[in-house]
Each structure stands twice: as C-alpha cells, then as structure tokens.
Amino acid sequence: MLSFFHCKAFLHYLVEFCPPHPRSPQPVTCPLSPVLSRRQLLTRTAALAATSALRLPSLAEVPASALAADPRRPQYHLLPARNWMNDPNGPIVWRGEYHMFYQYNPHAAVWGDMHWGHAVSPDMVRWRHLPVALAPTPGGPDAAGCFTGSALVDGDRVAILYTGVVSAPESHATIRDGAHSLRESQCLAFSSGDLTHWTKVPEAVIPAPPPGLDVTGFRDPAPWRQGDVWYTAIGSGIRGQGGAILLYRSADLRHWDYLHPLYQGSASGQAAANPADSGDMWECPDFFPLGDRHVLIHSTGGKAYWQSGVLDTKTMLFHTQRSGLLDAGAYYAPKTQLDAHGRRILWGWIQERRPEAEYSAAGWAGVMSLPRVLTLDARGDLQMEVATEVEEIRGDEQRLRFGGGESGLRDQLARLEIRNACGEIRCTFRRGSSPFDLALASPGAAQPWLTVRWDPAHPDTIQIEDQQLALGSDPKAEVDLRFYIDGSVIECLANRHGAFTQRFYPKGTGAPPIGVQITAGLGSLTALSLWQMKPISPDRLTT
Ligand code: DQQ
C-alpha cells in the first residue's frame, strides 16, 4: 500500500517547479497549512496512483557524511540528524535539563508519518538527540500520526497531551483539506526518569470535538494549570465563523469538559481547500501569563500571531488589547515554555523556503529557532530577544572602531566578515534625518542575502526584505539590529519588536563568508560587532 509519506516523497517528481529565486523562493509545501497546489497535487497523485506502471522513487538515505558536509545545514540551531522536522512540541524543564520535542518524520525529509522527535540540553543551546518519544500506534487513536501537543510536569511524572489522527471517511473527518481526510482526537501519554519511555493512555481523552460544533479542525492542545484545575486550549475554527481557540477543563488530565471558545476570530470570507490557509482554522495555540497580562499565540495562513490582553478568570474569556505578527519571515507554529529562571521562552519552526525536491534530496528539512525570551512593553506589545545563553557560543568579537572618518569606517567594514556562514552580528544606528540601508552579503554574490532599510518618513517602522515591521513605542531610541546567521538561516530582530527569519541557500560546496554593507546612513551608525559562533556539534548532526 502506498503510505502517505511515500506519496509526498514523489510529489516532487510530479510538480513543475518554477526556477527558484536565489534568496527566498516560495515554499511548495507546508504541513496542513500551505499549499499552493494541494488540489493540483492530489489530482496528479490520484492519477498516478491509478497507473499500474507507477514506480516509487528510491528513498535512499542521504549518508551522514553528506549531511555533515552540507554547508546549508545550520551549525548552532537544533535540527534532527536527518529528515524532516516541523513544529516544536512540549518544550519543558525536567530535572534540571531542557527537553525539546518536535514534529518529526523519521523516514524522509518531507512532511508525513508524524512522530515526536526528542532532544535534551543543559542550556537550551547545546543539544543531544534522544530516541523518538512518540510513534503512531497501529489501531490506536494516533495510528495515522502523532501531531502537535504539549508536555507538562505533573508531580513526579511528565505528561504529553497531543493530537492523534486516524484516517477517516470525509463525513467523519476533522481535517478535510483536499489532500487529507483525517479525524483528530486529543491523546495522553506519561513518562518519568529520562523521558525516553512513554506509556500511552490507549483511548483518546478528548475523543471528538464538542457535539454540535461544526469545526474546521481540532488539534494542538496547549494545557496549563490554574489552582487545582487543568485547562487546555485547542486549535480550531467554527465553519462560517472563523478561527477559534476552544477551552476545556479537567481535574485529572483524563476527563475533560468543554467550556466555550476562549477566543474567536472572524470568518475570512476566502475560499481555500485547507481552512488553515485562509485563516479559518487556528493551529498551535499557546496561552500564558506575561507581566500583568495574558498572551495568546496562534498560527494560521502560514504566519504566527500574538495577542495580549486580559483573562477574566470568572468567565474564562480572553479579552484582547494589543496584537501583532510574531515574525514576518519563515517562522510558524511557535510554542512557549517557562525556563529554569522563570523566563517565558518562545520556540518556533523555521520552515524551508526552497522547493520540496531540493530539501528532500538534501535529506533534511526544518530548523528549530533559537530560544527567544518574551516580555511585554508598557503598551502591552510583545517584545523578544534571543536568550543570553546563546552568547556562550560566541567566538572572538570583531568590532568596528570609530574615529577614523567615513573612509576609515568603510575600510574596516570591508574587512569584517562572518566565516562559514556561522555567526552573529549586532548593529545600532541613530534615527536621523536620512535613510539607513544595510545588507548582509557575500563577496561576488549577485544579490545580498538580507536587506534592511529605515526611512525617516516612517520612523517607527523598519523594512526587512519586503516587510514593514514595528520598532516599538520609544521613537527616540536608537535602532538595535541583531542577526543570527547559520548555514541557510538568518534570524533577525529589530529593537526586540520586529522579527524576520530569512532562509537563503548559497550554491556550492562551501559556506560563503558574509559581511555587512551599509549603502546609506553610515554617519548614523553607532556600533557594529560581529562574532563567529561555535558549532554545537562537530559534524552538523547535533549529537
Ligand atoms: N503541524 C502539525 C499539526 C499542526 C501543524 C502536524 C502546524 O498538529 O496543526 O505536523 O504546522
């Protein structure tokens, strides 16, 4: 029988890709939430499956030596040793260590056959892979996949609440996106010790969406404890009414009562085969207190959003006050945790931005973002900065020295570079009366990898690539840009408010050096430093 991941693996044989833009080609697929051509793919797949002469392409593993030599594989971000990863699942602190789980396909570098990958770290930076934590159980409520969920510490054990999926006829399916017909339910598993052995509760603990609610999806539970009570948010949508986060309550994690939507969006009015594409299904919720407010995160339409506001603990309704985009680039399905110091840490899935045929052939796809510490500013807008733990893998600093005039600065700038596409750059400039233009580029490359433009006509925003991002509420403050460059990823944060994650795919067998070009506004520059970053594993495989 043709399994789903086999179908996915040969879809690239079926699709005529447009020649990719060298910096940011459009994604071709994205799990349960893209998809420029799902219908088209489905039609072609079905047509091919009906052809008896059809032969599957070989799914031969890319050798570890090739993965280790791939200059596009990040060196200080977490990613599995091979194959596909997507959403972060259940990051927690347990017995003094950080455990990260993530959506993982152990068989191919394409989405499908979802398992929970598992890694452990002393500091959220250096990781060691552990065996797969959850795999589908034949005949069980997760027989067709262990989708996204959360881990929580429950006394002397850890529980995972996650979405199990089974194949179902369309009339019973909660995922009907033109390519899949799956029924979702919420499942529970427990572990203790080193968290490498998990015992599943055999039946789903929330077997179906609330009766009478015509949902557009029902997945990705995000539980929290309030006093003696467990609550969980579940990503959903109500047909004709828009995306929604459903709220449940439980005393023991096993028996759950549906309360009401914690928060509801409005109908997009758009037709899409997959409601997660149009914004009519909200995936991967996360809900937590931050400062004196609460924050709700959800993902839909290929982007992740935040809202801050007030949770009325009597009605258990969330009243939103401020909202925004979490990251305007390749960043989806984020999830948070409390770290060992009580900071709220955000993790996100950095998606690929090259055609599936390319990442499938490379043998790896998807990267975990660096840990970002969340806070709220005085207005209630979300702020984020990369956790200071990441500074521990910095090498020597190369710093621009001021005092030699503009030509002196230009000479120095031309010499500063990150080698091997593995480093961090920090830069600050004054908001003056003329524009500031910065690009990250490699010598001889036709185009820069990332462009940033600040224009005094719009002093409270900054343009990164084609996105205009808010800089926060203090108009006098200098602009502080931080770039984390790693193989084929650049995580960029502007004044802790605007975030943009870029993918770039240099050709060739070596990672290029990357330098900073400032084509306008050199006189407003106040500081520039570069650090080479130390790889977290000797062979790009994260051991
Ligand atoms: N990915 C998971 C779903 C989730 C989606 C499946 C978001 O649970 O809604 O891999 O990327």
Boltz pocket constraint, residues with backbone or C-beta under 6 A from the ligand:
constraints:
  - pocket:
      binder: B
      contacts: [[A, 31], [A, 32], [A, 33], [A, 86], [A, 87], [A, 103], [A, 114], [A, 147], [A, 148], [A, 149], [A, 163], [A, 219], [A, 220], [A, 283], [A, 284], [A, 332], [A, 333]]
      max_distance: 6.0
